[in-house]
């Protein structure tokens, strides 16, 4: 899934920078994954007002402490055109490493409808329930 990420403009002292990202739409993930390198790319300084407390995160290796940071995302279609408004996401900062996967957060699931269809690899997204129904193929 494609998205555009930015620092929350009201929480930053500078104009927001944008970063196009790819993430897995993981319904079991409560927080968006933000890599430590994303903070640099987005110009998020230590003075950014969107930092929250550290939180415990369950990983395959057990519980770890992660820094919470609030950002906004906007979902994109395959041509990188916006298909949603800006969505507030609570995210956790994860060290960037090859093979790390970025997971989606709860914020987008609180604002949008998502669906899949049998025999189809496409993820359907809409702001209203009837928008999803209209997109689904007839099987």
Helices and strands as residue ranges (DSSP letters): E 2-7, G 9-11, E 18-22, E 32-35, H 36-41, E 51-59, E 62-76, E 87-94, H 106-111, E 113-115, E 124-126, H 129-135
